[in-house]
Amino acid sequence: MISLRYQDKNTVVHQLSPLSKLAWVGSILILSLIFSNPLYILLLFLATLPLITAARIGREWASVMKLSLYLCTAIVVINVLVSYHGSHVLVEAPFRLPILGTPIITLEAILFGIVMSIKLLVIISAFTLLTFTIHPDDIMLALLKMRFPYKSVMVTSLSTRFIPCLIEDIQRISDVHKSRGLELDKGNWLQKVKNRAVITIPLLANSLDRAVQVAEAMESRAFGAGQGRTFYKEIRMTKMDIVTLVLGILPCAFGIFMRLLGYGDYQYYPTLGVINPGTLEWLVLFIMVLLLVSILFLAFARRVTSVD
């Protein structure tokens, strides 16, 4: 089983400052939200792959993407069934539903659902990099350095730590039931869901027990009793870290500037627009992708500088 916990693999991406990686992921998030052109969204997704490869988290990334595909499929199906807009009708039902009208499936609804799914994959891919290359304590310290409330950051940090624990508990409980002769993977998908229902009660019990232990540990350490706090570890920014931080923010600023100039827009309804970028738009796209990937080159330069 692939572990979804943070592992320090000593790569150039792992050694980057947490603030720089947070800025880069924030840029990817904002760019994926402001652009609607399928070409732009696809290039954003591809721009995350070099950093995934450099961080050597390909197996973990593939595992998360595999789970995300189920959610993306659901998004496409729901959008197709709910949205009846579009001029290119592929299928029209021979009946009429109350309030909703006659169900139809349009090419516009399918493409819109697919692009929204790719947007989600872009965000998940970026946050996968964040999860597997930054220690949870470093994320908490970085957010505190950005003046976020300590208690809110603490709750968020604990929540993100519980998710890998839950996944490992599911695998462990499943292995225990399999060792007792229970066939969890037998039958069709509905039967598999019913078979795995036996995992729910022990999983819930383990989760509640872990939550009580964490609460008791925090109470025994007088969490929240004092106003001022001291930290064992301090995030210090070098000049190279500041340059990397600026480079992480720069793609977002450039993307917003592109959007103000009219680039990155696309029409889905009522008729699909034409994707035909000109030479200038291709140049602008190349600059945006280069800015996104350039943080990786700076990461290699940072390692060489630190070694020298």
LOPA-421145 format. One line per field, with one value per residue: residue number from 1; x negated, y, z of N, C-alpha, C, O, CB in turn. Coordinates in steps of 0.02 Angstrom, whole numbers. Each point is the difference from the previous one (the first is absolute). Glycine has a CB too. Example, Ala and Ser with C-alpha at 12.3 -4.5 7.8 and 13.67 -1.06 7.14 Angstrom:
LOPA-421145
seq = 1;2
n.c1 = -660;-77
n.c2 = -284;112
n.c3 = 390;-98
ca.c1 = 45;-42
ca.c2 = 59;59
ca.c3 = 0;3
c.c1 = -45;39
c.c2 = 60;55
c.c3 = 0;37
o.c1 = -52;-25
o.c2 = -1;55
o.c3 = 33;8
cb.c1 = 147;-34
cb.c2 = -58;-87
cb.c3 = 29;-116
end
This chain:
LOPA-421145
seq = 1;2;3;4;5;6;7;8;9;10;11;12;13;14;15;16;17;18;19;20;21;22;23;24;25;26;27;28;29;30;31;32;33;34;35;36;37;38;39;40;41;42;43;44;45;46;47;48;49;50;51;52;53;54;55;56;57;58;59;60;61;62;63;64;65;66;67;68;69;70;71;72;73;74;75;76;77;78;79;80;81;82;83;84;85;86;87;88;89;90;91;92;93;94;95;96;97;98;99;100;101;102;103;104;105;106;107;108;109;110;111;112;113;114;115;116;117;118;119;120;121;122;123;124;125;126;127;128;129;130;131;132;133;134;135;136;137;138;139;140;141;142;143;144;145;146;147;148;149;150;151;152;153;154;155;156;157;158;159;160;161;162;163;164;165;166;167;168;169;170;171;172;173;174;175;176;177;178;179;180;181;182;183;184;185;186;187;188;189;190;191;192;193;194;195;196;197;198;199;200;201;202;203;204;205;206;207;208;209;210;211;212;213;214;215;216;217;218;219;220;221;222;223;224;225;226;227;228;229;230;231;232;233;234;235;236;237;238;239;240;241;242;243;244;245;246;247;248;249;250;251;252;253;254;255;256;257;258;259;260;261;262;263;264;265;266;267;268;269;270;271;272;273;274;275;276;277;278;279;280;281;282;283;284;285;286;287;288;289;290;291;292;293;294;295;296;297;298;299;300;301;302;303;304;305;306;307;308
n.c1 = -42;-74;-43;127;-150;-56;-101;-106;0;-115;108;-77;144;-62;-73;141;-11;118;-6;-29;124;101;-36;29;143;44;-32;94;121;1;-12;130;88;-39;21;155;-134;47;-138;-2;31;-121;-107;47;-31;-145;-39;12;-110;-127;50;32;-150;-66;78;-62;182;-7;71;75;53;68;81;68;42;82;92;23;71;121;11;-2;124;85;-30;58;133;41;-17;95;121;3;-15;155;-139;-16;45;-42;169;-125;150;145;31;105;15;29;-96;139;-82;-74;107;-7;-119;-73;-130;-39;-128;27;5;-138;-82;52;-48;-144;-26;45;-107;-119;38;-21;-143;-54;32;-65;-139;-16;30;-106;-109;59;-15;-153;-79;55;-60;169;-117;-3;158;-15;-113;81;124;-91;-64;155;22;66;72;-136;143;-13;-136;58;116;-96;-94;115;53;-136;-14;144;-52;-110;98;109;-103;-51;149;28;-124;35;145;-46;-99;115;93;-116;-30;159;-13;35;-6;-30;11;157;71;1;-80;115;-102;-107;109;30;-153;-15;135;-126;-72;125;-50;-155;15;76;-106;-122;73;28;-150;-60;96;-48;-154;19;76;-116;-113;74;19;-155;-37;116;70;7;-106;-56;69;-132;2;-154;6;-94;-8;-37;69;-164;72;-160;13;62;138;18;-15;113;105;-10;26;143;55;-44;125;92;-52;20;153;42;-65;87;132;-29;-15;157;-96;117;141;45;144;28;118;22;-154;-121;-60;-62;-102;-57;-129;-18;-135;59;51;-141;-67;99;-30;-154;19;89;-105;-120;72;19;-154;-68;33;-98;-116;8;-21;-141;-46;27;-100;-116;9;-12;-131;-77
n.c2 = -60;111;31;99;23;130;-111;126;-54;112;78;129;-25;-18;143;93;87;-106;136;-80;-93;118;69;-132;-24;153;-17;-126;78;116;-88;-84;140;70;-127;-16;-48;-166;78;40;-145;-66;100;-30;-153;27;91;-138;-80;84;-19;-157;-21;76;-91;-147;31;-110;-75;125;40;-140;7;138;-46;-125;95;102;-114;-2;157;-3;-97;98;123;-76;-42;144;68;-105;24;163;45;-15;104;-49;68;-159;-66;-119;-27;79;-97;-56;105;147;-25;64;133;-56;39;-122;-69;96;-88;165;-64;101;-118;-64;131;36;-140;15;138;-50;-120;100;88;-128;-30;146;-28;-144;49;108;-98;-117;110;23;-152;-20;143;29;-101;3;95;77;27;67;99;52;44;79;86;48;67;-170;46;-74;-59;-6;-78;-111;-41;-18;-100;-99;-10;-51;-116;-64;-32;-102;-52;-43;-80;-88;-39;-60;-94;-56;-49;-77;-89;-43;-54;-84;-80;-50;-69;164;-46;172;-61;-89;76;82;110;-66;-102;117;77;-128;-26;144;-18;-69;152;64;-55;13;146;53;-59;75;140;-3;-41;124;105;-48;19;150;38;-54;81;138;-23;-28;148;93;-34;166;37;117;114;-71;-129;-14;-65;-116;96;159;-37;62;67;-55;132;-141;32;135;-74;-104;115;62;-142;-18;139;-24;-96;106;118;-78;-36;150;42;-109;59;149;-58;-71;-128;-108;19;-149;57;-141;81;77;-42;-81;154;-54;-72;130;23;113;-48;64;-139;-72;117;-19;-155;24;94;-107;-115;95;32;-156;-36;128;-90;-108;106;41;-155;-5;137;-58;-121;92;93;-120;-62;137
n.c3 = 0;-102;162;-44;97;-64;-75;50;-173;72;-128;-15;72;146;-15;-33;130;51;-83;-136;19;35;-138;-84;56;-27;-155;-11;64;-103;-131;36;13;-139;-106;-50;-96;17;-16;152;53;-78;61;152;-24;-53;131;94;-98;50;149;-20;-44;120;109;-65;-8;-148;118;55;-141;-25;138;-37;-147;57;86;-122;-94;107;-12;-158;-10;89;-99;-124;70;49;-142;-72;103;-5;-152;-84;-42;-148;-138;31;33;25;30;-38;138;-112;143;18;137;59;-59;-125;-115;-64;110;-117;25;-42;-64;123;105;-50;15;146;57;-62;70;145;-11;-30;130;86;-62;41;149;7;-58;113;119;-52;26;144;43;-33;54;161;123;9;54;-140;1;142;-45;-128;86;106;-120;-37;165;3;140;62;-23;-158;7;96;-97;-124;74;39;-150;-57;115;-42;-152;42;115;-107;-88;121;44;-144;11;144;-34;-131;82;103;-115;-71;136;-2;-162;-42;-167;47;-152;10;-128;-115;54;93;64;33;87;86;33;65;108;81;-14;88;134;-14;-65;127;102;-66;5;154;36;-78;74;144;-38;-43;134;93;-78;21;156;27;-67;100;-168;36;132;-94;-76;-35;-96;44;-146;70;-129;-13;-152;2;-138;-41;-70;-43;77;-83;-140;41;36;-143;-67;81;-60;-156;-28;73;-87;-135;31;23;-139;-77;59;-54;-152;8;67;26;-95;-30;-52;98;-67;-144;-55;78;1;-122;117;-115;135;-117;3;130;59;-16;84;120;11;15;125;78;-10;46;138;32;-17;83;136;-76;-20;154;45;-75;66;146;-23;-53;130;102;-69;7
ca.c1 = 42;-38;13;19;-31;-58;-65;-54;-40;-60;-4;-3;67;8;-43;24;33;73;36;-7;46;69;13;6;64;51;2;34;71;32;0;50;67;14;1;52;-19;-25;-72;-34;7;-42;-70;-11;-8;-66;-53;-13;-33;-73;-15;18;-55;-60;10;2;63;43;45;51;42;43;50;50;35;46;60;32;36;70;35;5;53;64;13;21;66;50;9;36;69;34;-3;30;-18;-45;32;-16;36;-21;54;59;44;68;48;-9;-1;30;-45;-63;14;-24;-72;-41;-73;-31;-73;-24;1;-53;-64;-4;-14;-69;-47;5;-36;-72;-16;-6;-62;-56;-4;-20;-70;-41;3;-37;-69;-4;9;-54;-66;-7;18;58;-21;-25;59;29;-44;5;64;-6;-42;43;46;64;12;-35;46;27;-54;-9;56;-11;-57;22;46;-39;-37;46;19;-42;12;62;-13;-38;46;43;-40;-15;62;16;-46;22;59;-20;-35;52;37;53;-18;26;-1;39;63;0;-20;48;-16;-62;17;33;-51;-44;38;-23;-58;23;3;-67;-32;28;-25;-71;-4;21;-51;-58;19;-2;-70;-29;29;-30;-69;0;21;-54;-52;31;9;43;2;-38;8;-61;-23;-67;-3;-65;-30;15;-13;-41;-3;-62;11;23;70;42;4;45;68;23;11;61;57;-2;48;67;5;-1;63;52;-12;25;73;24;-9;50;-23;21;73;28;73;28;71;41;-37;-71;-43;-55;-66;-48;-46;-47;-71;-11;29;-46;-58;21;7;-68;-29;33;-24;-70;-1;21;-51;-65;-15;-38;-69;-27;-10;-64;-51;-4;-39;-70;-28;-7;-55;-63
ca.c2 = 60;62;43;69;45;37;-33;44;-35;40;25;73;27;-5;48;68;30;-13;59;1;-51;24;52;-33;-35;52;26;-51;1;60;-4;-49;28;58;-20;-48;-31;-68;-4;29;-46;-59;20;6;-68;-25;38;-29;-65;2;4;-66;-45;20;-16;-74;-21;-22;-54;30;43;-43;-28;52;14;-56;11;61;-12;-18;62;37;-33;20;69;0;-31;44;59;-20;-16;59;57;-15;54;-19;-5;-64;-52;-67;-47;31;-51;1;16;66;-2;60;56;-3;-1;-58;-9;-3;-1;43;-1;54;-22;-50;34;42;-44;-25;54;10;-56;12;52;-33;-39;48;20;-58;-13;50;-11;-62;21;34;-49;-49;31;45;-31;35;52;57;34;38;57;47;36;45;56;42;32;-35;-16;-61;-55;-23;-36;-63;-45;-20;-46;-63;-31;-29;-58;-56;-34;-59;-49;-34;-45;-56;-40;-39;-55;-46;-36;-44;-58;-43;-37;-48;-55;-41;-34;41;21;68;18;-50;24;62;58;9;-50;20;53;-32;-38;45;34;-25;40;65;5;6;61;55;-7;20;72;34;-11;42;69;9;0;65;52;-6;22;73;27;-10;49;66;33;58;34;62;40;-4;-68;-9;-57;-34;10;65;3;58;11;25;41;-45;-17;58;-1;-55;20;48;-39;-38;46;32;-28;24;70;-1;-27;51;49;-30;-2;69;14;-39;-67;-53;-6;-48;-4;-68;3;-56;-37;-3;45;-29;6;13;53;27;-3;39;-37;-56;29;16;-65;-27;39;-20;-67;7;29;-51;-52;30;-10;-62;17;38;-49;-32;50;9;-56;7;55;-22;-49;37
ca.c3 = 0;-3;57;-17;48;-23;4;-23;-50;-11;-69;-5;15;73;34;-9;57;1;-24;-73;-28;12;-50;-65;-1;-3;-69;-40;20;-26;-73;-22;12;-42;-70;-20;-63;11;-14;58;56;-13;9;72;26;-22;34;66;-6;12;71;28;-18;37;71;5;32;-55;20;43;-43;-40;44;14;-62;-13;41;-22;-63;15;13;-63;-39;29;-19;-70;-5;31;-42;-60;17;28;-46;-65;-46;-54;-65;-31;38;-18;18;29;29;-27;53;30;73;31;15;-38;-72;-38;8;-61;10;-51;-4;42;70;10;-1;60;57;-6;17;73;31;-7;49;65;-1;6;71;40;-16;34;72;12;9;65;54;3;0;58;64;29;46;-39;-27;55;14;-56;6;56;-22;-41;47;9;71;20;12;-64;-34;36;-18;-69;0;28;-48;-55;25;13;-62;-11;54;-17;-56;26;41;-46;-27;54;18;-57;3;56;-21;-51;34;32;-52;-30;-68;-10;-71;-38;-28;-38;40;55;51;32;47;57;37;37;53;66;20;25;73;29;-24;39;68;0;-12;61;51;-16;13;73;21;-20;43;67;-5;-5;65;48;-15;11;-64;0;66;-2;-61;-39;-13;-25;-45;-2;-65;-30;-72;-18;-72;-28;-60;-52;16;-18;-73;-17;19;-52;-61;9;-7;-67;-48;16;-23;-74;-23;9;-53;-63;2;-11;-71;-38;-15;45;4;-49;1;-2;-15;-24;-51;16;-37;-39;32;-53;24;-48;17;62;56;14;35;68;34;12;56;62;19;18;67;48;5;17;71;4;-16;57;54;-13;13;73;28;-19;40;69;3;-5
c.c1 = -44;20;16;-26;-60;-63;-54;-46;-61;-9;-3;66;13;-38;21;35;76;40;-3;48;73;18;11;67;58;7;37;76;36;4;53;71;16;1;55;-16;-29;-75;-40;3;-44;-74;-16;-10;-69;-57;-15;-42;-76;-17;18;-57;-63;5;2;61;50;50;56;48;48;55;56;40;50;65;39;40;72;42;10;53;69;18;26;71;55;12;39;74;39;4;27;-17;-47;38;-13;31;-22;55;57;47;71;54;-17;5;33;-55;-61;11;-27;-75;-35;-73;-31;-76;-30;-3;-55;-68;-9;-16;-71;-50;2;-36;-76;-22;-10;-64;-61;-10;-24;-73;-46;-1;-32;-74;-10;1;-62;-70;-10;23;60;-19;-24;58;31;-42;3;64;0;-42;39;57;69;10;-27;48;29;-52;-11;55;-9;-56;20;46;-37;-40;45;15;-45;10;64;-11;-40;43;45;-38;-14;61;20;-44;20;60;-17;-35;49;45;56;-24;31;6;39;65;-7;-14;48;-13;-64;12;32;-50;-43;36;-23;-60;22;-4;-69;-38;24;-25;-73;-7;20;-52;-61;15;-2;-72;-33;26;-30;-73;-5;20;-55;-57;27;5;50;3;-35;10;-61;-22;-72;-1;-70;-37;23;-16;-37;-8;-67;16;25;73;47;9;48;72;29;16;63;62;6;48;71;10;3;66;57;-7;25;76;30;-6;49;-20;31;75;24;75;22;72;16;-35;-74;-40;-55;-66;-51;-47;-47;-71;-14;27;-42;-62;17;8;-67;-33;32;-24;-73;-7;18;-54;-67;-18;-41;-73;-33;-12;-66;-58;-10;-40;-73;-33;-12;-57;-67;-15
c.c2 = 63;45;71;50;36;-41;47;-39;40;21;76;33;-3;54;73;25;-15;59;4;-50;19;53;-31;-36;50;29;-49;2;60;-2;-49;27;56;-18;-50;-35;-69;-7;26;-47;-61;16;9;-69;-29;36;-28;-63;3;3;-66;-49;16;-18;-76;-24;-24;-53;27;44;-42;-30;50;16;-55;8;61;-10;-21;63;40;-31;19;71;4;-27;46;61;-17;-12;61;58;-21;53;-26;-11;-67;-56;-68;-51;40;-54;6;16;68;-7;63;50;0;2;-64;-7;-5;1;40;-5;54;-20;-50;34;44;-43;-27;54;15;-56;10;56;-30;-41;45;19;-57;-16;48;-12;-67;15;33;-51;-43;31;50;-37;38;55;62;39;44;62;52;40;49;61;48;31;-32;-16;-68;-59;-27;-40;-68;-50;-26;-51;-68;-37;-33;-60;-60;-39;-59;-54;-41;-50;-61;-45;-43;-60;-52;-42;-48;-62;-48;-42;-52;-60;-47;-34;39;26;69;19;-48;31;63;59;13;-49;17;55;-29;-39;45;40;-22;41;63;6;2;62;60;-3;22;76;39;-9;44;74;15;4;67;55;-3;23;76;32;-7;49;71;39;57;38;67;37;-5;-72;1;-64;-29;14;67;-3;64;3;28;43;-44;-21;56;4;-55;16;47;-37;-43;43;28;-31;23;71;4;-26;49;54;-26;1;69;20;-40;-70;-50;-9;-50;-4;-73;0;66;-42;3;49;-39;11;7;56;23;-4;36;-38;-60;24;15;-64;-30;36;-21;-68;4;29;-53;-52;28;-7;-63;12;38;-46;-37;48;11;-56;6;55;-22;-50;35;40
c.c3 = 0;59;-24;51;-32;11;-28;-47;-21;-73;1;17;75;37;-12;63;-3;-27;-77;-32;11;-52;-69;-7;-2;-69;-45;14;-32;-76;-25;9;-49;-74;-13;-65;13;-11;59;59;-9;10;74;32;-18;36;70;-4;10;74;35;-14;39;74;13;39;-52;21;45;-40;-42;41;15;-63;-17;39;-25;-64;12;13;-64;-45;25;-20;-72;-7;27;-44;-63;15;23;-49;-68;-51;-54;-65;-34;42;-26;12;31;24;-28;52;30;76;28;18;-45;-75;-32;7;-68;20;-57;2;45;73;15;4;62;61;-2;21;75;37;-5;47;69;4;6;74;43;-12;36;75;20;10;68;57;8;2;57;62;29;49;-37;-32;54;16;-55;3;59;-17;-43;42;2;74;19;8;-64;-38;32;-18;-71;-5;26;-49;-57;22;10;-64;-16;53;-15;-56;22;45;-43;-27;53;20;-55;2;57;-20;-53;32;35;-52;-32;-68;-14;-73;-43;-24;-40;47;58;57;37;51;63;43;44;54;69;25;38;76;31;-22;40;72;6;-7;63;55;-13;14;75;25;-17;45;70;-1;-3;67;52;-11;3;-65;6;65;-3;-66;-45;-8;-24;-41;0;-65;-28;-74;-16;-75;-19;-62;-58;11;-19;-75;-23;16;-52;-64;5;-9;-71;-50;12;-24;-76;-28;7;-53;-67;-3;-12;-73;-44;-17;51;7;-53;10;-7;-23;-35;-53;17;-42;-36;37;-56;21;-55;25;66;60;18;37;72;41;18;59;66;24;22;71;53;11;24;74;11;-16;57;59;-9;13;74;32;-16;42;71;8;-5;62
o.c1 = -49;59;-34;22;-27;-10;6;-41;-36;-55;8;3;28;21;-28;26;29;51;49;32;42;56;44;34;50;56;41;41;54;51;33;46;57;30;14;35;-46;-33;-51;-50;-31;-37;-56;-43;-33;-53;-54;-30;-28;-49;-35;-19;-33;-51;1;-6;60;58;58;61;59;57;59;60;54;54;61;48;44;57;53;38;46;58;48;42;52;57;42;43;61;50;-28;30;-34;56;38;-32;8;12;-11;19;23;59;-51;45;-6;-52;-17;-43;-11;-37;21;-19;9;-29;-53;-48;-30;-39;-55;-41;-32;-48;-52;-30;-36;-55;-46;-33;-49;-56;-42;-37;-52;-53;-21;-33;-51;-37;-20;-49;-54;54;2;34;10;-3;20;28;-2;0;28;13;-16;47;50;-49;7;-14;9;17;-12;-15;11;6;-20;-3;16;-12;-22;14;26;-3;1;26;15;-8;13;28;2;-6;23;24;-6;2;28;8;-17;50;37;-52;59;42;-12;32;-56;-12;-21;4;-6;-30;-16;4;-20;-30;9;-16;-38;-27;-14;-40;-40;-15;-18;-42;-33;-13;-29;-43;-22;-15;-39;-37;-15;-23;-43;-28;-9;-39;-33;-17;55;38;22;20;7;10;-21;40;-50;-61;58;-55;26;-14;-20;58;43;37;56;55;40;45;58;48;31;52;54;32;38;51;38;26;43;50;30;29;52;38;3;37;15;22;-33;25;-16;21;-32;23;-25;11;-7;-14;-21;5;-26;-13;-37;-31;-9;-24;-41;-19;-9;-33;-35;-15;-20;-43;-28;-10;-42;-58;-37;-44;-59;-46;-37;-51;-56;-40;-43;-58;-51;-34;-47;-51
o.c2 = 3;12;26;57;-22;-29;25;-41;-20;0;32;55;46;23;45;-39;3;-9;21;15;-14;0;22;6;-11;15;20;-4;-8;18;12;-23;8;37;-43;-47;-7;-37;-30;-10;-24;-41;-14;-9;-30;-30;13;-20;-44;-32;-20;-39;-46;-14;-21;-44;8;3;-18;-2;18;-8;-17;9;14;-12;1;36;16;5;30;36;11;15;36;30;9;21;39;18;2;34;-44;2;-51;-24;-20;-25;-15;-44;45;-45;55;-8;30;-34;54;-19;52;23;-50;46;-37;27;-17;-17;-11;16;2;-15;2;19;-6;-15;12;12;-14;-2;18;-1;-19;0;9;-17;-20;4;-9;-28;-11;8;-15;-36;26;-29;61;51;56;61;56;54;60;60;54;55;59;28;33;-9;-49;-55;-61;-51;-50;-59;-59;-49;-52;-61;-56;-45;-57;-60;-54;-60;-60;-56;-56;-61;-58;-55;-60;-60;-55;-56;-60;-60;-55;-57;-58;-32;-28;33;4;42;-4;39;23;-9;22;18;-12;1;20;0;-18;40;37;-4;28;50;45;27;42;52;34;31;49;47;27;36;54;40;27;44;52;31;30;51;44;13;47;59;-9;48;47;-30;-10;-41;47;-45;36;7;19;-22;55;-50;54;4;21;-8;-12;14;11;-18;-7;15;-16;-24;17;37;11;16;38;26;4;25;37;15;7;42;10;-35;18;-43;-10;4;-33;-44;50;-56;52;7;-60;56;-49;56;-41;-27;-24;0;-16;-34;-13;-2;-27;-32;-7;-8;-34;-21;-1;-24;-37;3;-6;-27;-10;12;-11;-18;11;12;-12;-8;18;-2;-17;34
o.c3 = 37;12;-44;2;-50;53;-56;22;-46;-27;52;25;28;52;31;40;-53;-34;-31;-50;-42;-25;-38;-51;-34;-22;-41;-46;-29;-29;-51;-34;-20;-40;42;-19;41;35;18;35;48;28;22;43;42;10;27;50;32;21;47;44;25;32;58;43;8;-21;-8;11;-5;-23;0;3;-27;-26;3;-13;-41;-23;-10;-33;-40;-13;-14;-35;-31;-8;-22;-41;-6;-4;-33;-54;9;0;-45;47;-59;-42;40;-38;-14;-12;-16;26;-29;27;-30;-37;33;-19;-43;52;-59;52;30;35;54;45;29;42;52;36;31;52;47;27;36;52;32;25;44;46;26;31;57;44;33;49;56;7;9;2;-4;4;22;-5;-13;11;12;-13;-5;24;-6;-28;15;36;-37;-24;-8;-31;-34;-11;-14;-37;-28;-6;-20;-40;-5;2;-13;-15;10;2;-21;-1;16;-2;-13;10;13;-12;-8;15;0;-22;15;18;-41;-4;-19;-18;-60;36;-14;59;53;58;60;53;56;61;55;35;49;59;39;26;39;39;21;29;48;32;18;38;47;24;21;43;40;22;30;48;31;20;41;47;-21;-3;25;7;33;-50;-60;45;-34;11;3;0;8;-19;10;-33;23;-21;-39;-48;-24;-25;-46;-38;-20;-34;-50;-22;-22;-37;-47;-31;-29;-49;-43;-26;-39;-52;-32;-25;-61;-34;56;37;-51;56;-49;-38;15;-15;22;-61;8;21;-30;-24;-38;54;42;54;59;46;45;58;54;41;50;59;47;38;55;56;25;18;48;34;15;40;48;28;23;45;42;21;30;51;36;3
cb.c1 = 141;-67;-41;80;64;68;49;47;139;3;56;-92;13;-5;-65;-13;-117;-67;-76;-152;-129;-67;-113;-158;-101;-79;-150;-145;-84;-93;-155;-125;-68;-83;-138;47;24;144;74;78;149;122;57;113;158;103;89;138;119;36;56;142;82;33;62;-119;-80;-150;-152;-142;-151;-153;-147;-135;-154;-153;-120;-139;-152;-97;-101;-159;-124;-78;-138;-161;-106;-93;-150;-148;-99;-89;-72;62;49;-133;-49;-76;91;-129;-72;-31;-93;-96;68;3;-99;147;56;-6;8;131;-1;109;-7;127;60;95;154;107;56;122;152;84;67;140;132;60;112;158;106;80;134;153;86;80;124;116;41;93;142;123;52;-35;-122;29;-41;-103;0;20;-73;-69;30;0;-85;-74;-112;40;96;-72;19;57;-42;-40;65;34;-57;-7;70;6;-58;36;17;-81;-58;39;-13;-96;-16;34;-53;-82;14;11;-87;-46;42;-18;-82;-53;-65;96;-68;-93;-99;-83;112;94;-29;81;64;-33;31;101;20;-40;88;56;-25;102;123;37;29;117;99;11;59;133;70;8;94;125;34;27;121;100;14;56;128;70;-23;-28;-82;27;-20;-104;66;-43;138;-92;141;108;-64;32;77;-48;144;-122;-133;-156;-96;-95;-158;-139;-88;-117;-155;-113;-67;-150;-111;-48;-100;-150;-84;-47;-130;-130;-57;-71;-123;0;-123;-124;45;-133;25;-100;59;76;112;2;31;77;57;78;33;102;9;38;123;66;1;78;116;23;12;115;100;13;57;128;100;76;143;146;89;107;162;106;83;151;143;85;110;155;120;68
cb.c2 = -66;-20;-96;-102;-52;138;-140;108;-36;-60;-133;-66;-83;-146;-127;17;88;-66;39;19;-73;-24;60;-19;-86;10;41;-68;-49;47;16;-69;-38;35;64;117;120;-4;44;125;64;0;69;114;13;2;88;68;11;88;144;62;34;106;129;42;74;24;-64;0;67;-17;-58;39;49;-63;-52;29;-49;-115;-27;-5;-106;-93;3;-44;-123;-60;7;-70;-115;-69;91;-62;135;-26;143;71;92;76;-141;145;-56;-74;-153;91;-124;-51;-54;-87;175;-33;-21;31;-96;95;-33;66;18;-71;-4;63;-25;-62;37;47;-62;-35;65;-3;-68;44;74;-28;-24;79;79;-37;27;93;14;-41;-42;131;-99;-156;-145;-124;-151;-160;-136;-137;-153;-152;-133;-100;72;-40;120;125;111;151;159;122;122;160;149;109;141;158;134;126;163;133;137;156;154;130;147;159;139;141;153;154;132;145;155;150;132;109;-72;-1;-125;-11;57;-132;-75;-40;28;23;-75;-32;61;-8;-67;-32;-28;-111;-71;-44;-106;-150;-91;-52;-129;-142;-67;-65;-145;-119;-54;-101;-151;-84;-58;-127;-137;-59;-72;-134;-131;-59;-98;-106;-158;-20;88;154;-84;106;13;-97;-143;82;-123;43;-35;-105;59;-33;-61;47;34;-62;-7;77;15;-50;12;-9;-109;-91;-1;-43;-116;-48;7;-89;-104;-14;16;141;28;64;129;-70;150;11;-125;123;-26;-126;150;-37;-20;-94;-7;103;19;107;54;-25;61;105;9;3;103;75;-20;37;114;42;-25;77;66;-38;13;90;-2;-56;44;46;-60;-30;64;22;-69;-28
cb.c3 = 24;-138;117;-58;144;-29;46;86;7;123;-95;-112;-142;-65;-42;-163;59;131;138;61;63;148;105;47;98;141;59;46;137;127;50;65;140;126;-50;79;-91;-68;-140;-76;-31;-110;-135;-41;-51;-122;-92;-10;-109;-130;-49;-61;-139;-114;-46;-49;86;-56;0;84;1;-52;50;86;-14;4;95;66;-11;72;125;42;17;110;93;-1;41;122;65;-4;37;117;95;112;83;83;34;-96;79;70;-22;-36;119;-72;41;-128;27;19;148;130;-34;-63;153;-119;119;-44;-148;-117;-52;-107;-154;-93;-50;-129;-146;-68;-75;-148;-103;-44;-103;-141;-63;-51;-138;-121;-52;-112;-157;-98;-78;-67;-131;-74;25;-19;61;-17;-68;35;53;-57;-46;54;11;-71;-34;-153;33;80;119;26;4;105;92;-1;43;122;50;-12;60;92;-29;-39;73;35;-57;-5;73;-29;-70;31;55;-56;-39;67;26;-62;1;81;100;119;-20;126;79;31;110;-142;-156;-141;-129;-157;-151;-128;-147;-137;-126;-89;-138;-123;-41;-35;-136;-102;-30;-80;-139;-69;-33;-112;-124;-32;-57;-141;-96;-23;-90;-142;-69;-40;-52;119;-85;-89;23;127;124;-6;7;88;-75;74;-28;129;-35;143;-26;64;76;33;118;127;37;58;141;85;30;100;144;60;37;131;132;51;75;150;102;50;113;142;84;-11;-105;22;95;-58;1;129;85;41;-110;93;75;-130;132;-64;153;-95;-164;-120;-93;-149;-153;-100;-115;-163;-128;-94;-128;-159;-104;-92;-116;-111;-18;-65;-138;-79;-36;-114;-131;-47;-52;-139;-103;-34;-88;-126
end
